[in-house]
């Protein structure tokens, strides 16, 4: 599996005016190891190559992210954006990733205002690999603006097409397991076009990478749906809301705090979604249902 498999499947979009310069750091996403299975047979398998990436902003250490390293520059940009440390990517001059030292050097144009105050309070989240949210992010939810139900909707058939696309998607998880995947879909005319797909050791890293890609290319979230293999915690709901994406689909379930936050923001959450099965937890007003026929009881004859 090469890093290219995790980049946007659609033709590359031009960056926004004034976008930062990014390196294109690459690393091995998989490592081959020897194992002994339940039959006592020795063979080789692949496992994800998790590694630390320490982020420095204007030579000041900010955080160390545990990551697969598929699109590290976009991960760093998305992390800064989702933590509200930057509002626009134009504030950043460059992001330079060097895997030899496991570091990402972010250079800004004029420094980040109130960095000490913004990073003083950290909340360790439920994200795989120890996700972190700086404390004031949760207090800024009144700034979230999502389209209303008349303008942002999804039909059951479109949801099925999303799930089928993800079922057929080539992935590291299929080959090695132990990673989460996130995808961004554009909804138009009943279609669900895959815009961006990325995998990482934590679902929060994957959504941050998509956030970086959206910010770098000026992609809005109003006509999008977000898919994740991970559970819908408050962190995941909050990050999707900050991207302006009103509809989230998860292969997993939802936590009570994630549910409450989505209800407050008017978001639509689908969980336990695989094949043709799903549960709509919140925001059914955005959903055009096309109910499956009820299956009759199975009669067992002995």
Secondary structure by P-SEA (a helix, b strand, c coil): cccccccccccccccccccccccccccccbbbbbbcccccccccccccbbbbbbbbcccccccccccccccaaaaaaaaaaaaccccccccccbbbbbccccbbbbbccccccccccccccccccccccbbbbccccccccccbbbbccccccccaaaaaaaaaaaaaccccccccccccccbbbbbccccccccbbbbcccaaaaaaaaaaaaaacccccccbbbbbcccccaaaaaaaaaacccbbbbcccccaaaaaaaaaabbbbbccccccccccccccccccccccccccbbbbcc
